[in-house]
Amino acid sequence: MHLYLTDDLLKISCTTLSRTVYRQKSIGQQSQHNRCNWAETPPIVMLTIFRSKITPTALFLSMGIQHWFSKKATTEKQTLGLILPGGGARNAYQVGVLKAVEELIPTGQPSPFRVVTGTSAGSLNAGMIASRSANFTDGMERLLGMWENLHMNMVVRTDAKTTTRTGARWVWSFASGGMGKTQPDSLLDNTPLRSLIENHVNLARMRQCMETGHLDALGITASSYSRGASITYYEGLETLQKWQRTRRFGVPARLRIDHFMASIAIPVVFPAIKISNEYHGDGSMREAAPLSPALHLGANKLLIVSVRNPQIDHAPTSEPVYPNLGQIAGYMFDTLFIDRLDSDIERLQRINFALSQARQPSFQHEDALLRPVEFLVISPSVDIRDIVAKHVRSFPRSMKILLSGLGAMTKEGRPLTSYLLFDSGFARDLIELGYKDGYAQREKLQELLEL
C-alpha cells in the first residue's frame, strides 16, 4: 500500500485502499451495493474499534462510526485532548456533552483533558475549562452557570440607539460609495462580549493549573487577515514546539482576552481584532485542519464535540424557494464553522485505517509523526435548526428587525439564527440535548477516559 505525506497529515490513494480491501476473501462475497463510500457516511455518534485482527472488510462494512479506539499495546503516555470547534450560540451543546463527562469523574478531581483547543465561540468554552483544570467540577458549574443565564445583551449591544446608528452608517456607506470619513467596522457591536470573557476566563488561574501539572496546553485559533493564514496562539509546556504548515501556524504566546475576541470575530458580523501588528478574524475562516493544533500540542487521544447534526438534507421534492440573504448567510456559516471539521475527521479515519494496514505502527516524516490517533466524536442527534424554531422570537426587537430584513426569521433562515441566538432558553435546550447525547455514549466516554 502506498502512503503519501502532505503537511502533517497523510493522504491515501483511494484506488490503493480499494485494492487492499477487495483483496480480502470475504469482500469478494459482498455485492457492489455494500461497498462503502467514505463521503456518504454521515453517522451521528460512532465508534470503531481497531485491533490487529480486524480486517479492512470489517472496517468498511461497520461504517456508521466516527470513532477510533486502538487496542494495540502501547507504552506511550496517553494525553487526552479536547477539541471545541466554533458554532456561535450552538456551542451551548458542547456544555451539555461536557456535563455528561463531568458525571463520570469523581467530584473535585482534575480535568481529564491535558490539552484544550478552541475556535470561535468554542474558544470561550475552552478557556473556561482550561482555567479550571485543577477542579473539573468547579469548571463545569461555572460553564453551565454562564450559558444557562446568557442573554443577547451580554454578547452584543442591542439597544435601539446603537443598532440604529450602526444601520445608518452601513446605509450611508453603500449610498456614498464608501466616500465617508470612516467606514462601519461590523454589523454588530460586541463590546459586551469582552466583559463576558474577562469575567469567566481566568488566565492567571489557567497558568497556575499549568504550574501544578493539571494542564499541558491551551490553544486558541484565529485567522490573520494580512497573512491569509490560520494562527493557533498557544500557551503551555516549555517543551512544545511552534509549527508551520501551508497557511497554518502554531505560535507560542502569553494569551490575552484579545486572542479570544479575535477567535470569535465572525467576519462582517463582529469587528476584527488587532494582535501585534496584524488584524485577526474568526478562527474558523482559515482553519483547514481543526484537529491539527491539539495533536501538535501533544494530544494523542481526542474528544471532539461538533455542533451540527451530520444527517445530510434531502433534495427538495417540490419547487424550491429562491434562497434569501438569511439562508445564504446560514449556508456560509455552516461552511465556515463545520465543513472543515467533518473533512478533517474523515481524513483522520483514513490515516488510522492506512496505518492499521501498514507493518510499521507509525511513520516519521521530517517534523511530523504519523501514528494512529484514538478519537471520539459526539454530534447533535437532533437538528439544531428545529430547536431554534421554538426560540427565534426571543431575539431583541432591534435584532428581529435586522434579521427580518435579511429573511432570516423564516424557516430558510434558521441556520443563521441558530448561530446568533445567544439566549438562555435556547442554550438550556442545547445543553439538555448535549447531555442526552453524551450520556448515551457513557461507555465509549469511559473507554476514552480510561475510567
Secondary structure as GFF3:
##gff-version 3
##sequence-region A 1 451
A	DSSP	beta_strand	3	6	.	.	.	ID=ss1
A	DSSP	beta_strand	9	12	.	.	.	ID=ss2
A	DSSP	alpha_helix	14	22	.	.	.	ID=ss3
A	DSSP	three_ten_helix	26	29	.	.	.	ID=ss4
A	DSSP	three_ten_helix	32	34	.	.	.	ID=ss5
A	DSSP	three_ten_helix	38	40	.	.	.	ID=ss6
A	DSSP	beta_strand	48	50	.	.	.	ID=ss7
A	DSSP	alpha_helix	56	61	.	.	.	ID=ss8
A	DSSP	beta_strand	68	70	.	.	.	ID=ss9
A	DSSP	beta_strand	80	84	.	.	.	ID=ss10
A	DSSP	three_ten_helix	88	91	.	.	.	ID=ss11
A	DSSP	alpha_helix	92	102	.	.	.	ID=ss12
A	DSSP	beta_strand	115	119	.	.	.	ID=ss13
A	DSSP	alpha_helix	121	131	.	.	.	ID=ss14
A	DSSP	alpha_helix	136	148	.	.	.	ID=ss15
A	DSSP	three_ten_helix	152	154	.	.	.	ID=ss16
A	DSSP	alpha_helix	160	175	.	.	.	ID=ss17
A	DSSP	alpha_helix	191	200	.	.	.	ID=ss18
A	DSSP	alpha_helix	203	211	.	.	.	ID=ss19
A	DSSP	beta_strand	217	224	.	.	.	ID=ss20
A	DSSP	beta_strand	229	236	.	.	.	ID=ss21
A	DSSP	beta_strand	243	245	.	.	.	ID=ss22
A	DSSP	beta_strand	248	252	.	.	.	ID=ss23
A	DSSP	alpha_helix	257	263	.	.	.	ID=ss24
A	DSSP	beta_strand	273	275	.	.	.	ID=ss25
A	DSSP	beta_strand	278	281	.	.	.	ID=ss26
A	DSSP	alpha_helix	292	296	.	.	.	ID=ss27
A	DSSP	beta_strand	301	305	.	.	.	ID=ss28
A	DSSP	alpha_helix	325	334	.	.	.	ID=ss29
A	DSSP	pi_helix	335	339	.	.	.	ID=ss30
A	DSSP	alpha_helix	340	357	.	.	.	ID=ss31
A	DSSP	beta_strand	363	365	.	.	.	ID=ss32
A	DSSP	beta_strand	368	370	.	.	.	ID=ss33
A	DSSP	beta_strand	374	378	.	.	.	ID=ss34
A	DSSP	alpha_helix	384	388	.	.	.	ID=ss35
A	DSSP	three_ten_helix	392	394	.	.	.	ID=ss36
A	DSSP	alpha_helix	397	406	.	.	.	ID=ss37
A	DSSP	three_ten_helix	411	413	.	.	.	ID=ss38
A	DSSP	alpha_helix	414	420	.	.	.	ID=ss39
A	DSSP	alpha_helix	424	440	.	.	.	ID=ss40
A	DSSP	alpha_helix	442	449	.	.	.	ID=ss41
###
